[in-house]
Amino acid sequence: MNPYVEVEVFHASAKREKRNKSALPRDLDPPREFRTNIVRENGFNPMFDGHFKFKVTKKQPSLVFIR
C-alpha cells in the first residue's frame, strides 16, 4: 500500500463584475489542488510531512471549502 493525501481548496473569486451589485461573488475560482508525496510501502502508519501554501479571498471566509 502506497498512500498519499490529496487536498482541494475551493473559494469564491474576490473579483466582481461591475454589473454584479451584490456583495457575494458570482463565480468560483478554479480549485487549487495539492498532493503529498507517496509514502512507499507504509499503509499502516504513514507520516505525511507536506506543507501547502495557498491564497484565498479574505472578504468571504465562510465561502472557503477544503476537501
mmCIF file of the N, C-alpha and C atoms, coordinates in Angstrom:
data_MODEL
# 
_entry.id   MODEL 
# 
loop_
_atom_site.group_PDB 
_atom_site.id 
_atom_site.type_symbol 
_atom_site.label_atom_id 
_atom_site.label_alt_id 
_atom_site.label_comp_id 
_atom_site.label_asym_id 
_atom_site.label_entity_id 
_atom_site.label_seq_id 
_atom_site.pdbx_PDB_ins_code 
_atom_site.Cartn_x 
_atom_site.Cartn_y 
_atom_site.Cartn_z 
_atom_site.occupancy 
_atom_site.B_iso_or_equiv 
_atom_site.pdbx_formal_charge 
_atom_site.auth_seq_id 
_atom_site.auth_comp_id 
_atom_site.auth_asym_id 
_atom_site.auth_atom_id 
_atom_site.pdbx_PDB_model_num 
ATOM 1   N N  . MET A 1 1  ? 0.840   -1.166 0.000   1.00 0.00 ? 1  MET A N  1 
ATOM 2   C CA . MET A 1 1  ? 0.000   0.000  0.000   1.00 0.00 ? 1  MET A CA 1 
ATOM 3   C C  . MET A 1 1  ? 0.892   1.238  0.000   1.00 0.00 ? 1  MET A C  1 
ATOM 4   N N  . ASN A 1 2  ? 0.621   2.168  -0.909  1.00 0.00 ? 2  ASN A N  1 
ATOM 5   C CA . ASN A 1 2  ? 1.418   3.388  -1.067  1.00 0.00 ? 2  ASN A CA 1 
ATOM 6   C C  . ASN A 1 2  ? 0.505   4.613  -0.944  1.00 0.00 ? 2  ASN A C  1 
ATOM 7   N N  . PRO A 1 3  ? 0.182   5.047  0.283   1.00 0.00 ? 3  PRO A N  1 
ATOM 8   C CA . PRO A 1 3  ? -0.798  6.119  0.455   1.00 0.00 ? 3  PRO A CA 1 
ATOM 9   C C  . PRO A 1 3  ? -0.236  7.511  0.175   1.00 0.00 ? 3  PRO A C  1 
ATOM 10  N N  . TYR A 1 4  ? -1.158  8.411  -0.118  1.00 0.00 ? 4  TYR A N  1 
ATOM 11  C CA . TYR A 1 4  ? -0.866  9.833  -0.254  1.00 0.00 ? 4  TYR A CA 1 
ATOM 12  C C  . TYR A 1 4  ? -2.144  10.591 0.080   1.00 0.00 ? 4  TYR A C  1 
ATOM 13  N N  . VAL A 1 5  ? -2.034  11.906 0.237   1.00 0.00 ? 5  VAL A N  1 
ATOM 14  C CA . VAL A 1 5  ? -3.182  12.747 0.570   1.00 0.00 ? 5  VAL A CA 1 
ATOM 15  C C  . VAL A 1 5  ? -3.368  13.770 -0.538  1.00 0.00 ? 5  VAL A C  1 
ATOM 16  N N  . GLU A 1 6  ? -4.609  13.933 -0.981  1.00 0.00 ? 6  GLU A N  1 
ATOM 17  C CA . GLU A 1 6  ? -4.960  14.974 -1.944  1.00 0.00 ? 6  GLU A CA 1 
ATOM 18  C C  . GLU A 1 6  ? -5.797  16.027 -1.230  1.00 0.00 ? 6  GLU A C  1 
ATOM 19  N N  . VAL A 1 7  ? -5.514  17.297 -1.517  1.00 0.00 ? 7  VAL A N  1 
ATOM 20  C CA . VAL A 1 7  ? -6.246  18.407 -0.913  1.00 0.00 ? 7  VAL A CA 1 
ATOM 21  C C  . VAL A 1 7  ? -6.732  19.312 -2.031  1.00 0.00 ? 7  VAL A C  1 
ATOM 22  N N  . GLU A 1 8  ? -8.009  19.692 -1.970  1.00 0.00 ? 8  GLU A N  1 
ATOM 23  C CA . GLU A 1 8  ? -8.567  20.666 -2.905  1.00 0.00 ? 8  GLU A CA 1 
ATOM 24  C C  . GLU A 1 8  ? -9.127  21.823 -2.089  1.00 0.00 ? 8  GLU A C  1 
ATOM 25  N N  . VAL A 1 9  ? -8.850  23.046 -2.526  1.00 0.00 ? 9  VAL A N  1 
ATOM 26  C CA . VAL A 1 9  ? -9.344  24.238 -1.850  1.00 0.00 ? 9  VAL A CA 1 
ATOM 27  C C  . VAL A 1 9  ? -10.245 24.980 -2.826  1.00 0.00 ? 9  VAL A C  1 
ATOM 28  N N  . PHE A 1 10 ? -11.496 25.179 -2.422  1.00 0.00 ? 10 PHE A N  1 
ATOM 29  C CA . PHE A 1 10 ? -12.468 25.918 -3.227  1.00 0.00 ? 10 PHE A CA 1 
ATOM 30  C C  . PHE A 1 10 ? -12.737 27.245 -2.537  1.00 0.00 ? 10 PHE A C  1 
ATOM 31  N N  . HIS A 1 11 ? -12.728 28.330 -3.317  1.00 0.00 ? 11 HIS A N  1 
ATOM 32  C CA . HIS A 1 11 ? -13.071 29.627 -2.731  1.00 0.00 ? 11 HIS A CA 1 
ATOM 33  C C  . HIS A 1 11 ? -13.650 30.532 -3.799  1.00 0.00 ? 11 HIS A C  1 
ATOM 34  N N  . ALA A 1 12 ? -14.412 31.505 -3.341  1.00 0.00 ? 12 ALA A N  1 
ATOM 35  C CA . ALA A 1 12 ? -15.064 32.442 -4.250  1.00 0.00 ? 12 ALA A CA 1 
ATOM 36  C C  . ALA A 1 12 ? -14.059 33.470 -4.732  1.00 0.00 ? 12 ALA A C  1 
ATOM 37  N N  . SER A 1 13 ? -14.266 33.933 -5.933  1.00 0.00 ? 13 SER A N  1 
ATOM 38  C CA . SER A 1 13 ? -13.398 34.950 -6.504  1.00 0.00 ? 13 SER A CA 1 
ATOM 39  C C  . SER A 1 13 ? -13.619 36.274 -5.782  1.00 0.00 ? 13 SER A C  1 
ATOM 40  N N  . ALA A 1 14 ? -12.555 37.004 -5.533  1.00 0.00 ? 14 ALA A N  1 
ATOM 41  C CA . ALA A 1 14 ? -12.671 38.311 -4.903  1.00 0.00 ? 14 ALA A CA 1 
ATOM 42  C C  . ALA A 1 14 ? -13.065 39.370 -5.923  1.00 0.00 ? 14 ALA A C  1 
ATOM 43  N N  . LYS A 1 15 ? -12.923 39.046 -7.194  1.00 0.00 ? 15 LYS A N  1 
ATOM 44  C CA . LYS A 1 15 ? -13.253 39.991 -8.257  1.00 0.00 ? 15 LYS A CA 1 
ATOM 45  C C  . LYS A 1 15 ? -14.741 39.914 -8.555  1.00 0.00 ? 15 LYS A C  1 
ATOM 46  N N  . ARG A 1 16 ? -15.360 41.069 -8.718  1.00 0.00 ? 16 ARG A N  1 
ATOM 47  C CA . ARG A 1 16 ? -16.772 41.102 -9.088  1.00 0.00 ? 16 ARG A CA 1 
ATOM 48  C C  . ARG A 1 16 ? -16.919 41.841 -10.403 1.00 0.00 ? 16 ARG A C  1 
ATOM 49  N N  . GLU A 1 17 ? -17.918 41.443 -11.153 1.00 0.00 ? 17 GLU A N  1 
ATOM 50  C CA . GLU A 1 17 ? -18.237 42.191 -12.360 1.00 0.00 ? 17 GLU A CA 1 
ATOM 51  C C  . GLU A 1 17 ? -18.878 43.504 -11.942 1.00 0.00 ? 17 GLU A C  1 
ATOM 52  N N  . LYS A 1 18 ? -18.700 44.538 -12.753 1.00 0.00 ? 18 LYS A N  1 
ATOM 53  C CA . LYS A 1 18 ? -19.307 45.828 -12.437 1.00 0.00 ? 18 LYS A CA 1 
ATOM 54  C C  . LYS A 1 18 ? -20.827 45.735 -12.428 1.00 0.00 ? 18 LYS A C  1 
ATOM 55  N N  . ARG A 1 19 ? -21.378 44.841 -13.251 1.00 0.00 ? 19 ARG A N  1 
ATOM 56  C CA . ARG A 1 19 ? -22.837 44.684 -13.303 1.00 0.00 ? 19 ARG A CA 1 
ATOM 57  C C  . ARG A 1 19 ? -23.367 43.974 -12.069 1.00 0.00 ? 19 ARG A C  1 
ATOM 58  N N  . ASN A 1 20 ? -22.544 43.203 -11.417 1.00 0.00 ? 20 ASN A N  1 
ATOM 59  C CA . ASN A 1 20 ? -22.974 42.433 -10.252 1.00 0.00 ? 20 ASN A CA 1 
ATOM 60  C C  . ASN A 1 20 ? -22.909 43.327 -9.021  1.00 0.00 ? 20 ASN A C  1 
ATOM 61  N N  . LYS A 1 21 ? -24.041 43.809 -8.576  1.00 0.00 ? 21 LYS A N  1 
ATOM 62  C CA . LYS A 1 21 ? -24.091 44.748 -7.448  1.00 0.00 ? 21 LYS A CA 1 
ATOM 63  C C  . LYS A 1 21 ? -24.157 44.041 -6.096  1.00 0.00 ? 21 LYS A C  1 
ATOM 64  N N  . SER A 1 22 ? -24.362 42.739 -6.092  1.00 0.00 ? 22 SER A N  1 
ATOM 65  C CA . SER A 1 22 ? -24.490 42.029 -4.816  1.00 0.00 ? 22 SER A CA 1 
ATOM 66  C C  . SER A 1 22 ? -23.137 41.956 -4.113  1.00 0.00 ? 22 SER A C  1 
ATOM 67  N N  . ALA A 1 23 ? -23.202 41.757 -2.818  1.00 0.00 ? 23 ALA A N  1 
ATOM 68  C CA . ALA A 1 23 ? -21.973 41.667 -2.024  1.00 0.00 ? 23 ALA A CA 1 
ATOM 69  C C  . ALA A 1 23 ? -21.274 40.332 -2.215  1.00 0.00 ? 23 ALA A C  1 
ATOM 70  N N  . LEU A 1 24 ? -22.015 39.308 -2.660  1.00 0.00 ? 24 LEU A N  1 
ATOM 71  C CA . LEU A 1 24 ? -21.424 37.989 -2.837  1.00 0.00 ? 24 LEU A CA 1 
ATOM 72  C C  . LEU A 1 24 ? -20.911 37.808 -4.256  1.00 0.00 ? 24 LEU A C  1 
ATOM 73  N N  . PRO A 1 25 ? -19.783 37.163 -4.419  1.00 0.00 ? 25 PRO A N  1 
ATOM 74  C CA . PRO A 1 25 ? -19.270 36.910 -5.766  1.00 0.00 ? 25 PRO A CA 1 
ATOM 75  C C  . PRO A 1 25 ? -20.137 35.891 -6.487  1.00 0.00 ? 25 PRO A C  1 
ATOM 76  N N  . ARG A 1 26 ? -20.160 35.998 -7.781  1.00 0.00 ? 26 ARG A N  1 
ATOM 77  C CA . ARG A 1 26 ? -20.984 35.107 -8.583  1.00 0.00 ? 26 ARG A CA 1 
ATOM 78  C C  . ARG A 1 26 ? -20.220 33.859 -8.994  1.00 0.00 ? 26 ARG A C  1 
ATOM 79  N N  . ASP A 1 27 ? -18.941 33.971 -9.174  1.00 0.00 ? 27 ASP A N  1 
ATOM 80  C CA . ASP A 1 27 ? -18.141 32.867 -9.703  1.00 0.00 ? 27 ASP A CA 1 
ATOM 81  C C  . ASP A 1 27 ? -17.157 32.346 -8.667  1.00 0.00 ? 27 ASP A C  1 
ATOM 82  N N  . LEU A 1 28 ? -16.822 31.081 -8.826  1.00 0.00 ? 28 LEU A N  1 
ATOM 83  C CA . LEU A 1 28 ? -15.761 30.482 -8.020  1.00 0.00 ? 28 LEU A CA 1 
ATOM 84  C C  . LEU A 1 28 ? -14.485 30.433 -8.841  1.00 0.00 ? 28 LEU A C  1 
ATOM 85  N N  . ASP A 1 29 ? -13.369 30.685 -8.189  1.00 0.00 ? 29 ASP A N  1 
ATOM 86  C CA . ASP A 1 29 ? -12.085 30.470 -8.856  1.00 0.00 ? 29 ASP A CA 1 
ATOM 87  C C  . ASP A 1 29 ? -11.895 28.968 -9.027  1.00 0.00 ? 29 ASP A C  1 
ATOM 88  N N  . PRO A 1 30 ? -11.074 28.555 -9.975  1.00 0.00 ? 30 PRO A N  1 
ATOM 89  C CA . PRO A 1 30 ? -10.817 27.110 -10.097 1.00 0.00 ? 30 PRO A CA 1 
ATOM 90  C C  . PRO A 1 30 ? -10.214 26.583 -8.797  1.00 0.00 ? 30 PRO A C  1 
ATOM 91  N N  . PRO A 1 31 ? -10.550 25.363 -8.406  1.00 0.00 ? 31 PRO A N  1 
ATOM 92  C CA . PRO A 1 31 ? -9.997  24.843 -7.143  1.00 0.00 ? 31 PRO A CA 1 
ATOM 93  C C  . PRO A 1 31 ? -8.488  24.688 -7.233  1.00 0.00 ? 31 PRO A C  1 
ATOM 94  N N  . ARG A 1 32 ? -7.829  24.945 -6.118  1.00 0.00 ? 32 ARG A N  1 
ATOM 95  C CA . ARG A 1 32 ? -6.388  24.700 -6.013  1.00 0.00 ? 32 ARG A CA 1 
ATOM 96  C C  . ARG A 1 32 ? -6.228  23.267 -5.567  1.00 0.00 ? 32 ARG A C  1 
ATOM 97  N N  . GLU A 1 33 ? -5.353  22.532 -6.223  1.00 0.00 ? 33 GLU A N  1 
ATOM 98  C CA . GLU A 1 33 ? -5.166  21.117 -5.910  1.00 0.00 ? 33 GLU A CA 1 
ATOM 99  C C  . GLU A 1 33 ? -3.729  20.866 -5.473  1.00 0.00 ? 33 GLU A C  1 
ATOM 100 N N  . PHE A 1 34 ? -3.587  20.110 -4.405  1.00 0.00 ? 34 PHE A N  1 
ATOM 101 C CA . PHE A 1 34 ? -2.280  19.764 -3.863  1.00 0.00 ? 34 PHE A CA 1 
ATOM 102 C C  . PHE A 1 34 ? -2.261  18.272 -3.570  1.00 0.00 ? 34 PHE A C  1 
ATOM 103 N N  . ARG A 1 35 ? -1.065  17.701 -3.547  1.00 0.00 ? 35 ARG A N  1 
ATOM 104 C CA . ARG A 1 35 ? -0.922  16.275 -3.256  1.00 0.00 ? 35 ARG A CA 1 
ATOM 105 C C  . ARG A 1 35 ? 0.404   16.048 -2.540  1.00 0.00 ? 35 ARG A C  1 
ATOM 106 N N  . THR A 1 36 ? 0.376   15.230 -1.505  1.00 0.00 ? 36 THR A N  1 
ATOM 107 C CA . THR A 1 36 ? 1.610   14.908 -0.790  1.00 0.00 ? 36 THR A CA 1 
ATOM 108 C C  . THR A 1 36 ? 2.424   13.908 -1.600  1.00 0.00 ? 36 THR A C  1 
ATOM 109 N N  . ASN A 1 37 ? 3.653   13.722 -1.193  1.00 0.00 ? 37 ASN A N  1 
ATOM 110 C CA . ASN A 1 37 ? 4.459   12.655 -1.769  1.00 0.00 ? 37 ASN A CA 1 
ATOM 111 C C  . ASN A 1 37 ? 3.897   11.312 -1.319  1.00 0.00 ? 37 ASN A C  1 
ATOM 112 N N  . ILE A 1 38 ? 4.121   10.305 -2.102  1.00 0.00 ? 38 ILE A N  1 
ATOM 113 C CA . ILE A 1 38 ? 3.670   8.958  -1.767  1.00 0.00 ? 38 ILE A CA 1 
ATOM 114 C C  . ILE A 1 38 ? 4.576   8.383  -0.684  1.00 0.00 ? 38 ILE A C  1 
ATOM 115 N N  . VAL A 1 39 ? 3.967   7.776  0.338   1.00 0.00 ? 39 VAL A N  1 
ATOM 116 C CA . VAL A 1 39 ? 4.721   7.079  1.380   1.00 0.00 ? 39 VAL A CA 1 
ATOM 117 C C  . VAL A 1 39 ? 4.791   5.623  0.949   1.00 0.00 ? 39 VAL A C  1 
ATOM 118 N N  . ARG A 1 40 ? 5.932   5.213  0.463   1.00 0.00 ? 40 ARG A N  1 
ATOM 119 C CA . ARG A 1 40 ? 6.094   3.870  -0.112  1.00 0.00 ? 40 ARG A CA 1 
ATOM 120 C C  . ARG A 1 40 ? 6.003   2.776  0.945   1.00 0.00 ? 40 ARG A C  1 
ATOM 121 N N  . GLU A 1 41 ? 5.187   1.794  0.661   1.00 0.00 ? 41 GLU A N  1 
ATOM 122 C CA . GLU A 1 41 ? 5.060   0.571  1.454   1.00 0.00 ? 41 GLU A CA 1 
ATOM 123 C C  . GLU A 1 41 ? 4.882   0.825  2.951   1.00 0.00 ? 41 GLU A C  1 
ATOM 124 N N  . ASN A 1 42 ? 4.066   1.814  3.286   1.00 0.00 ? 42 ASN A N  1 
ATOM 125 C CA . ASN A 1 42 ? 3.764   2.093  4.687   1.00 0.00 ? 42 ASN A CA 1 
ATOM 126 C C  . ASN A 1 42 ? 2.311   2.537  4.801   1.00 0.00 ? 42 ASN A C  1 
ATOM 127 N N  . GLY A 1 43 ? 1.395   1.628  4.498   1.00 0.00 ? 43 GLY A N  1 
ATOM 128 C CA . GLY A 1 43 ? -0.020  1.956  4.545   1.00 0.00 ? 43 GLY A CA 1 
ATOM 129 C C  . GLY A 1 43 ? -0.629  1.902  5.931   1.00 0.00 ? 43 GLY A C  1 
ATOM 130 N N  . PHE A 1 44 ? 0.087   1.348  6.906   1.00 0.00 ? 44 PHE A N  1 
ATOM 131 C CA . PHE A 1 44 ? -0.480  1.181  8.241   1.00 0.00 ? 44 PHE A CA 1 
ATOM 132 C C  . PHE A 1 44 ? -0.196  2.361  9.159   1.00 0.00 ? 44 PHE A C  1 
ATOM 133 N N  . ASN A 1 45 ? 0.910   3.050  8.959   1.00 0.00 ? 45 ASN A N  1 
ATOM 134 C CA . ASN A 1 45 ? 1.250   4.183  9.816   1.00 0.00 ? 45 ASN A CA 1 
ATOM 135 C C  . ASN A 1 45 ? 2.012   5.232  9.005   1.00 0.00 ? 45 ASN A C  1 
ATOM 136 N N  . PRO A 1 46 ? 1.418   5.757  7.930   1.00 0.00 ? 46 PRO A N  1 
ATOM 137 C CA . PRO A 1 46 ? 2.142   6.725  7.104   1.00 0.00 ? 46 PRO A CA 1 
ATOM 138 C C  . PRO A 1 46 ? 2.246   8.080  7.794   1.00 0.00 ? 46 PRO A C  1 
ATOM 139 N N  . MET A 1 47 ? 3.326   8.789  7.518   1.00 0.00 ? 47 MET A N  1 
ATOM 140 C CA . MET A 1 47 ? 3.501   10.149 8.017   1.00 0.00 ? 47 MET A CA 1 
ATOM 141 C C  . MET A 1 47 ? 3.630   11.061 6.814   1.00 0.00 ? 47 MET A C  1 
ATOM 142 N N  . PHE A 1 48 ? 2.733   12.031 6.738   1.00 0.00 ? 48 PHE A N  1 
ATOM 143 C CA . PHE A 1 48 ? 2.748   13.000 5.648   1.00 0.00 ? 48 PHE A CA 1 
ATOM 144 C C  . PHE A 1 48 ? 3.252   14.308 6.223   1.00 0.00 ? 48 PHE A C  1 
ATOM 145 N N  . ASP A 1 49 ? 4.428   14.707 5.805   1.00 0.00 ? 49 ASP A N  1 
ATOM 146 C CA . ASP A 1 49 ? 5.065   15.897 6.354   1.00 0.00 ? 49 ASP A CA 1 
ATOM 147 C C  . ASP A 1 49 ? 5.016   17.055 5.371   1.00 0.00 ? 49 ASP A C  1 
ATOM 148 N N  . GLY A 1 50 ? 4.062   17.045 4.460   1.00 0.00 ? 50 GLY A N  1 
ATOM 149 C CA . GLY A 1 50 ? 3.993   18.094 3.451   1.00 0.00 ? 50 GLY A CA 1 
ATOM 150 C C  . GLY A 1 50 ? 3.342   19.360 3.974   1.00 0.00 ? 50 GLY A C  1 
ATOM 151 N N  . HIS A 1 51 ? 3.734   20.471 3.385   1.00 0.00 ? 51 HIS A N  1 
ATOM 152 C CA . HIS A 1 51 ? 3.147   21.774 3.698   1.00 0.00 ? 51 HIS A CA 1 
ATOM 153 C C  . HIS A 1 51 ? 2.648   22.377 2.397   1.00 0.00 ? 51 HIS A C  1 
ATOM 154 N N  . PHE A 1 52 ? 1.481   22.975 2.442   1.00 0.00 ? 52 PHE A N  1 
ATOM 155 C CA . PHE A 1 52 ? 0.908   23.611 1.262   1.00 0.00 ? 52 PHE A CA 1 
ATOM 156 C C  . PHE A 1 52 ? 0.666   25.081 1.569   1.00 0.00 ? 52 PHE A C  1 
ATOM 157 N N  . LYS A 1 53 ? 0.969   25.940 0.613   1.00 0.00 ? 53 LYS A N  1 
ATOM 158 C CA . LYS A 1 53 ? 0.694   27.372 0.746   1.00 0.00 ? 53 LYS A CA 1 
ATOM 159 C C  . LYS A 1 53 ? -0.263  27.769 -0.363  1.00 0.00 ? 53 LYS A C  1 
ATOM 160 N N  . PHE A 1 54 ? -1.293  28.499 0.011   1.00 0.00 ? 54 PHE A N  1 
ATOM 161 C CA . PHE A 1 54 ? -2.246  28.982 -0.980  1.00 0.00 ? 54 PHE A CA 1 
ATOM 162 C C  . PHE A 1 54 ? -2.918  30.239 -0.448  1.00 0.00 ? 54 PHE A C  1 
ATOM 163 N N  . LYS A 1 55 ? -3.381  31.073 -1.365  1.00 0.00 ? 55 LYS A N  1 
ATOM 164 C CA . LYS A 1 55 ? -4.087  32.299 -1.014  1.00 0.00 ? 55 LYS A CA 1 
ATOM 165 C C  . LYS A 1 55 ? -5.556  32.121 -1.348  1.00 0.00 ? 55 LYS A C  1 
ATOM 166 N N  . VAL A 1 56 ? -6.388  32.608 -0.457  1.00 0.00 ? 56 VAL A N  1 
ATOM 167 C CA . VAL A 1 56 ? -7.827  32.594 -0.693  1.00 0.00 ? 56 VAL A CA 1 
ATOM 168 C C  . VAL A 1 56 ? -8.372  33.983 -0.379  1.00 0.00 ? 56 VAL A C  1 
ATOM 169 N N  . THR A 1 57 ? -9.579  34.237 -0.828  1.00 0.00 ? 57 THR A N  1 
ATOM 170 C CA . THR A 1 57 ? -10.178 35.544 -0.593  1.00 0.00 ? 57 THR A CA 1 
ATOM 171 C C  . THR A 1 57 ? -10.442 35.754 0.897   1.00 0.00 ? 57 THR A C  1 
ATOM 172 N N  . LYS A 1 58 ? -10.176 36.945 1.368   1.00 0.00 ? 58 LYS A N  1 
ATOM 173 C CA . LYS A 1 58 ? -10.405 37.255 2.779   1.00 0.00 ? 58 LYS A CA 1 
ATOM 174 C C  . LYS A 1 58 ? -11.756 37.930 2.989   1.00 0.00 ? 58 LYS A C  1 
ATOM 175 N N  . LYS A 1 59 ? -12.394 38.318 1.902   1.00 0.00 ? 59 LYS A N  1 
ATOM 176 C CA . LYS A 1 59 ? -13.663 39.033 2.028   1.00 0.00 ? 59 LYS A CA 1 
ATOM 177 C C  . LYS A 1 59 ? -14.805 38.120 2.455   1.00 0.00 ? 59 LYS A C  1 
ATOM 178 N N  . GLN A 1 60 ? -14.777 36.862 2.022   1.00 0.00 ? 60 GLN A N  1 
ATOM 179 C CA . GLN A 1 60 ? -15.831 35.908 2.371   1.00 0.00 ? 60 GLN A CA 1 
ATOM 180 C C  . GLN A 1 60 ? -15.206 34.620 2.920   1.00 0.00 ? 60 GLN A C  1 
ATOM 181 N N  . PRO A 1 61 ? -14.661 34.640 4.132   1.00 0.00 ? 61 PRO A N  1 
ATOM 182 C CA . PRO A 1 61 ? -14.020 33.422 4.649   1.00 0.00 ? 61 PRO A CA 1 
ATOM 183 C C  . PRO A 1 61 ? -14.993 32.263 4.822   1.00 0.00 ? 61 PRO A C  1 
ATOM 184 N N  . SER A 1 62 ? -16.276 32.546 4.933   1.00 0.00 ? 62 SER A N  1 
ATOM 185 C CA . SER A 1 62 ? -17.249 31.458 5.077   1.00 0.00 ? 62 SER A CA 1 
ATOM 186 C C  . SER A 1 62 ? -17.467 30.720 3.763   1.00 0.00 ? 62 SER A C  1 
ATOM 187 N N  . LEU A 1 63 ? -16.920 31.244 2.657   1.00 0.00 ? 63 LEU A N  1 
ATOM 188 C CA . LEU A 1 63 ? -17.053 30.592 1.358   1.00 0.00 ? 63 LEU A CA 1 
ATOM 189 C C  . LEU A 1 63 ? -15.790 29.844 0.948   1.00 0.00 ? 63 LEU A C  1 
ATOM 190 N N  . VAL A 1 64 ? -14.929 29.525 1.896   1.00 0.00 ? 64 VAL A N  1 
ATOM 191 C CA . VAL A 1 64 ? -13.727 28.739 1.626   1.00 0.00 ? 64 VAL A CA 1 
ATOM 192 C C  . VAL A 1 64 ? -13.989 27.307 2.090   1.00 0.00 ? 64 VAL A C  1 
ATOM 193 N N  . PHE A 1 65 ? -13.776 26.359 1.188   1.00 0.00 ? 65 PHE A N  1 
ATOM 194 C CA . PHE A 1 65 ? -14.024 24.952 1.493   1.00 0.00 ? 65 PHE A CA 1 
ATOM 195 C C  . PHE A 1 65 ? -12.784 24.139 1.176   1.00 0.00 ? 65 PHE A C  1 
ATOM 196 N N  . ILE A 1 66 ? -12.433 23.232 2.060   1.00 0.00 ? 66 ILE A N  1 
ATOM 197 C CA . ILE A 1 66 ? -11.288 22.343 1.851   1.00 0.00 ? 66 ILE A CA 1 
ATOM 198 C C  . ILE A 1 66 ? -11.816 20.919 1.795   1.00 0.00 ? 66 ILE A C  1 
ATOM 199 N N  . ARG A 1 67 ? -11.411 20.225 0.750   1.00 0.00 ? 67 ARG A N  1 
ATOM 200 C CA . ARG A 1 67 ? -11.827 18.828 0.603   1.00 0.00 ? 67 ARG A CA 1 
ATOM 201 C C  . ARG A 1 67 ? -10.592 17.973 0.468   1.00 0.00 ? 67 ARG A C  1 
# 
